Amino acid sequence: MQSHKKTISYTEYQSVDQLSTGDRELAEKAINSAKSAYAPYSRFNVGTAIKLKNGEIICGNNQENAAYPSGLCAERVALFYAGANFPDVPVSSMAVVALKDDEITNQVISPCGSCRQVIVETSHRYKQNFPIILIGKNNILKIDDSTELLPLIFGSDYF
């Protein structure tokens, strides 16, 4: 028998002001995107912004539907839009934030399992990992390799 342990590496910031100019711009776009989410059922607005290698910034927000699970998370909205409209351009970074009652949540939120799988698939599609910035009111986490969010991935390498 062998025992193994997986860990993730991240940098923690206290405010958006501590981020680099590019990361701060991405965070601000994610926050603005969350404000226009369609979340009448959960009232939990999630926004994301992804920067592509060509400099294009794509925003997405959650889109809920009474016929759950027909809605879609912010991360997948942005990543699928980018894949459909810029199929040959890799993602270079991503920011995610949630608002509750028009305020950024106190702690960071992280992508759901489905979104984590799409993030990993996006990284594999372009053979390139990218950082993800998770934004909360009390802290911000920057994970240099977003695929670390899903340590035991499912993918074509396994079947």
C-alpha positions in Angstrom: 0.0 0.0 0.0 1.2 3.5 -0.8 -0.2 6.8 0.6 -0.2 9.9 -1.6 -1.1 13.5 -1.0 -2.1 16.2 -3.4 -1.8 19.9 -2.6 -2.3 23.2 -4.4 -0.2 26.3 -4.5 -1.7 29.7 -4.4 -1.0 33.3 -3.4 -3.3 35.2 -1.1 -4.1 38.9 -1.4 -6.1 41.1 0.9 -7.6 43.3 -1.8 -7.9 43.8 -5.5 -5.5 46.7 -5.2 -2.7 44.3 -4.5 -3.1 42.5 -7.8 -1.0 43.4 -10.9 -2.7 45.8 -13.4 -3.7 43.0 -15.7 -5.2 40.9 -12.9 -6.9 43.8 -11.4 -8.6 44.6 -14.8 -9.7 41.0 -15.1 -11.1 41.1 -11.5 -13.0 44.3 -12.2 -14.5 42.9 -15.4 -15.6 39.7 -13.5 -17.3 41.9 -10.8 -19.1 43.9 -13.4 -20.2 40.8 -15.2 -21.6 39.3 -12.0 -23.9 42.4 -11.6 -25.8 41.4 -14.7 -26.1 37.7 -14.0 -29.6 36.1 -14.3 -30.1 34.5 -10.9 -33.7 35.0 -9.9 -33.8 31.6 -8.0 -30.5 31.5 -6.0 -29.9 35.3 -5.9 -26.3 34.3 -6.1 -24.7 36.2 -8.9 -21.5 34.8 -10.3 -19.3 36.6 -12.8 -16.1 35.6 -14.6 -13.7 37.2 -17.0 -11.1 35.3 -19.0 -8.3 36.8 -20.9 -7.2 35.1 -24.1 -3.7 35.0 -25.5 -4.7 37.6 -28.2 -5.6 40.1 -25.4 -9.4 39.7 -25.9 -11.3 39.6 -22.6 -14.5 37.5 -22.5 -17.0 37.9 -19.7 -19.6 35.5 -18.5 -22.2 35.2 -15.7 -24.5 32.6 -14.4 -27.7 32.1 -16.3 -30.4 30.3 -14.2 -33.5 28.5 -15.4 -36.6 27.3 -13.7 -36.0 24.0 -15.4 -32.9 23.2 -13.4 -30.3 22.1 -14.5 -30.9 23.9 -17.8 -29.0 27.0 -16.5 -25.3 27.4 -16.8 -22.5 28.7 -14.6 -20.5 31.8 -15.4 -17.2 30.0 -16.0 -18.7 27.7 -18.6 -20.6 30.6 -20.3 -17.3 32.4 -20.8 -15.2 29.4 -21.7 -17.7 28.0 -24.2 -18.2 31.4 -25.8 -14.4 31.8 -26.1 -14.1 28.3 -27.6 -16.9 28.9 -30.1 -15.7 32.4 -31.2 -11.9 32.1 -30.8 -11.3 28.4 -31.3 -7.6 28.7 -31.9 -6.8 31.1 -29.1 -5.7 29.7 -25.7 -6.9 31.2 -22.4 -4.2 33.0 -20.5 -6.0 33.8 -17.2 -9.4 33.7 -15.5 -11.1 35.5 -12.6 -14.2 34.4 -10.7 -16.4 36.3 -8.2 -19.8 36.0 -6.6 -22.2 38.6 -5.3 -24.9 38.1 -2.8 -27.3 41.0 -2.3 -25.1 43.1 -4.6 -22.0 42.7 -2.4 -18.9 40.5 -3.1 -19.1 37.4 -0.9 -16.9 37.6 2.2 -14.8 34.6 1.2 -13.8 33.4 -2.2 -16.0 31.0 -4.1 -14.5 28.3 -6.3 -15.9 26.8 -9.5 -18.2 23.8 -9.2 -17.1 20.3 -10.3 -18.6 20.7 -13.8 -16.8 24.0 -14.3 -13.5 22.5 -13.0 -13.8 19.8 -15.5 -14.3 22.3 -18.3 -11.4 24.3 -17.1 -9.2 21.2 -17.2 -10.5 20.4 -20.7 -9.7 23.9 -21.9 -6.2 23.6 -20.6 -5.8 20.2 -22.3 -7.3 21.6 -25.5 -4.6 24.2 -25.9 -1.9 22.2 -24.1 -1.5 25.2 -21.7 -2.4 25.8 -18.1 -3.6 29.2 -16.9 -4.0 31.0 -13.6 -7.3 31.5 -11.9 -8.1 34.4 -9.6 -10.8 33.7 -7.0 -12.2 37.0 -5.5 -13.8 37.5 -2.1 -14.3 40.6 0.0 -11.9 39.4 2.7 -9.3 37.7 0.5 -8.3 36.9 -3.0 -6.6 33.7 -4.1 -4.5 33.4 -7.2 -3.8 29.8 -8.2 -1.1 29.7 -10.9 -2.4 26.4 -12.4 -6.2 26.3 -12.6 -6.1 22.5 -13.2 -5.0 22.1 -9.6 -8.6 22.7 -8.6 -9.4 19.2 -10.0 -6.6 16.9 -8.8 -8.0 13.6 -10.0 -9.2 14.6 -13.5 -11.3 12.7 -15.9 -10.0 12.8 -19.4 -9.2 11.0 -22.6 -5.8 10.0 -21.2 -7.6 7.6 -18.9 -9.7 5.6 -21.3 
